[in-house]
Amino acid sequence: MARVALLSNPRSTGNRSLLPRVRSFCAEHKDIFHYEVEHVDQISQALKTIARVKPKVLVINGGDGTVQAALTELYHGGHFGAKPPPVAVLPNGKTNLIALDLGAAGDPIAALERVLELARTDLVPHIVSRELISLSHGAAGGKPVLGMFLGGAGLADTILFCRHKIYPLGLPNGFAHVLTVVATLVSLLLGVKAAFLPPKPSPVKISVLKQGQLQGLFSLLLVTTLHRLLLNGQVRTAGVQAGALQLIVVERSPVALFRGIVAAMLGRLGSSRTPGVHLEWGDEIRIEGEHSNVILDGELFEANVDRPIVLKPTAPVPFLRLAA
């Protein structure tokens, strides 16, 4: 029985330089079963094969799309029966939010070493549960897509701007993200349209089951089941959580965005009311708009008035937390 099964996507951006080191590490450690896929369509067969070796941990090594596809197939495929192995994610994507939430940061090989170290001991103290976000268009019979971080409104437009305008420049990830933030702030402050700036977001309506509705222009729309967010902080909840999905919405206003950023950096987001910043918890969230983009773990979807995006939480899924 392999202690660790590693699922790698050689085509992800991070693996262009990382994969030779990963292959070398796996060759030196025979208790790692390494499976490579060339396309996300091969993940179903990959997990079916991995299930035969009965690993103690499943590690995903790829970009956001690989992680999202693997989680979807792991949950829906039933390859591991009623007890799938805990999942670990190497810090290899552009944003690494899921890896960060699970305590994996820095060198991916160091994270893989940590996984192997834990797999040789009792895993129970290091296993945490996270719900996944189930995204559908509300139609019966369709297979929902699963993930852990969804961005919409101005955030989705900013992510797409970074992906299509900034990343092709070949800049380091950190600098690319800073440049994107600067361009977004310029667009928000000046209210101008230009090819080198993110577009103005379109109006959206957000409905939280039994909680109410929000409608208008928003700089940020975020739904997540992660415990750590973009600014490496956590949201405090003043009252009792009314669901597993955490919703954060910031109105399209420089003042509201500034207040939200400061509150997040100081770790005060959610501890008290911040004007222009809305926080809700729920078990069903609907997003409607006119061709409004939303991005779930790197995959693009579109919300419309006649075909809204519907988000629900799944049952808890086991993950391996690497931090002590």
N, C-alpha and C positions, 0 to 999 in steps of 0.2 A: 504494500500500500504506500503510495506516495504521500509524504507529509504535506507537500505544497503543490498545487497545480497552478501554473502560470499561463494566462491567456494573453498573447501579444498580437498587436496589429502593426506589422512592419511599415505600413503606409502612413501611420500617424506622424505628424511633424516632429514630435519629440524623439521618436524612435530612429530617425535618420542617422543620428549620431550615437544614440544610446544602445541600440539593439546589439551591436557587436559585443559590448560589455556585458549585456544581459545573457547572450548566448555563451560567452566564456564563463560567466558565473554559474550558469546552470550546468555546464559541462563538468565543473568541479564539484558539484553537489548533486549526487545521484538521487537524493530524496526529493528533487524538484522535477515535476513532469511539465515540460514546456511545449505548448501548442501554439503555433502561429497561424493566423488567418490573413488572407490578402484582402478580404472584403467583409463587411458586417453581415452579408448574407450567409457567410460560412459559420457564423457563431453558433447557430443551432446544432450543426453537426459537431462542432468543437466541444460544446458542453455535453453532448451525448457521449462523445469519446472520453472526455474528462471524468464523467460520472463512473465509468468502468474502473478507474483506478482508485476511486473512493478517497479523495484527498481530505485532509483535515481543514485546509484553507484553500479558497479560490482567490487568486490574485489577478487583477485586471491591469494590463500594461498597454495603455493606448490613450487616445484623445477623448474628448467629451462624447463624441459620437459612439466610440467603441464601448465606453462605460455604459451609456444609455441603452445601447442595443443588448449588451450582455445582461444588464439588470432586467430588461424586459423579457428576454428569453429565459433567464433563470427563474423568474417568477411564474411565467405562463407555461414554460416548456415541461415542467414536471420531471426533468431528467434525474433529479436526485431524490425523488419521492417526497415524503412529508418533512424531511429534515435536510435541507440544503446546507452545505458548509458555509461558515462565515466568510464574508467577502472583504478583501483588502484592496485598496486602489493605490497604485504607485503614483507619485507626483510627477506626471509626465505631460499633462495637457497644458493648454494656454492659461487657464485660470486655476486649476487644481483645487476647486472649492470642496469637492467631495473628499479628496485626499487630505486636505487641511482639516476638515471636520473630524477625520478619523486619526489625526495626529501624525500623518505622513507629510513631511516637508523636507526640502533640501535634496540631497543626492538620492535618486531612485534606487541605486544599488544598496545604499545604506538602509533604505526602507525595506528592501527585499531581504537583506540580512536579518533585520529585526523580525520580519515575518517568520523566517526560518527558525530563528531563535525561539520565538513564542510557540511555534508548531511542535517543538521538541519538549514542551512542558504542558501543563494543564491550561487549556485555552479559556476555560470558563471565566476567570476573573477579567479577561481582556475582551470579552464579547459584549457588544452593545447592540441595542435594537433601534432601528430607524424605520419609520414608515416611508414608503415611496409615494410619489405623486402619480396618480393614474389620470392620464389625459385622454379625453375622447371628445367627439362632437355630439354626444348625447344619444346617438343612434344605437338601437339594440342590435346585438350580434357582432358589432365591430370589435376588433382587438385593441384595447387601450395601449397607449405607449407609456412607459414608466420612466421616471427620473426622480431627481431630488432638488433641482433648482430651476425655476422658471422665471424668465424676465420678459416683461411686456412694456407697452407704451414707449416712452422715450428711452428706457433702458435697452429694449430690443433694437430700436433704431440705432442706438449708440454701438451696440455689439456688432450689428451688421456693418456699420460704418467702419469700425475697427477691422473687421474681417475682410472687407472688400477694398478699403482705401489705404489702411495703415499697414496691416500685416504684409501685403505685397511689396512694401518698401524694403523688407529684409532687416528691419531694425530689431534690436533685442526686445524681448517681450515686455520687460519693465518700462523701457523708454516708449515703446509703442502704446502701452496703456496710459502713461502720463500724457503723451501727445493727444490721445483720444479724449481724455478728461479735459484738457485745455480747450480743444476744439468744441467740445460739448458746452463748456461754460461760456465760451465766446458766443456760440449760437444762442444760448439762453439769455445772456445779458444784453446782447445787441439786437436780438430778434430778426436777424438777417438770414437770407437764403443764399447759399453758395455751394459749388460743387465740392469744395474742400471742408465743408462743415456738415455735421449730421442734420438730417431733415427735421422739420417740425413734426412732432407726433400727432396722429389723428385722434379724434375724440373716442373714448371707450366708456362702456358701462360695466361696472364690476358689481356682481351680486353675491353676497355671502349668505348662505342658507340660514334663516332665522336671525340674521344680524342686521341686514339692511343693504342699501345700494350706494355706490359712488359713481358719479358720472362727470366727465369733463376731460380736460387735457392734463396729463400727468408726466412729470419728468422721470418718474420711476414707478414701476409696478413689479413687485417681487413676490413670488410664492415659493416657499421652501419647507422642507422637513429637516434641513440641516440645523445644527445647533450653533454653528459659527458662521458668520456672514462675511461680506466683502471686506469690511474694515477690521477683520479679525476679532470682532466683538460678539457679544450675545445680547439678545433682546430680553429685557426684563418685563415680566407680565404683572401688572398691578393686581389683577383679579384672577379668577379661575379660568383656565384655558377652556374654550368652548369647542375645541376640535384639534385635529392633528396638523392641519395646514396653517402655516403662519403667513399672513398677508401683510405686506408693507407697501403703502402707496404714498407718494410724495407729489403734491400738486406742482404744476409747471409754473414755478415762481422762483427767482433767485434766492429770495429770503427763505422760503420754505425748504429749498434744497440745502441751503447753508445751515439752517437749524437742524435738519435731519442729519447732515454729515457731522456736525459738532456733537450732537447727542450720541451718535454711534461711536465716535472716537473716544468720548468720555465714558462710554459704557452706561449711558443714561437713557438710551432709546427704549421707550416702553414703560419706564418707571414713573413718568408723569406725562401729561398731555403736551404735545408740541404742535403749535398751530401750523396747519398745512401738511402735517404728517399723520397718516392714518394707519393704525395697527389693528388687525383683527385676527382671530383664530376661528377656524370653521372646518366642517367636514364635507362641504361642497361649495365650490366657488365657480361662478359662471362669468366668462369674459365675452362681451359683445362689442363689435365695432364695424367700421367700414374698411375692410381689408387691413385690419390691424394685426401687426406681427407679434407673435410670442415665440420665445425660444426656450425649449426644454432640454437642458444638458447638451446644448450645441445644435439641436435639430429644430428647424424652422417650421412653424405652423401659422395658420391664418385664422383670425376670428372675424366672423361676419354677423350681421344682425339676424339673418335667417339660419345661420349655422354657428352658434356660439361654441366657444371652448368650454368644456366642463371638466373640472378638476376634483378628484376625490382621493382620499388616502387609501393605501392598501393595508393589509395586515402587516405587523412588524416583520422585518427581515433582519437576520443576524449579520453584523459586520464586526470586523476585527479592529480594535483600536490599538494603535502602535505606541502612543505616548504612555509613559509610565503613570 
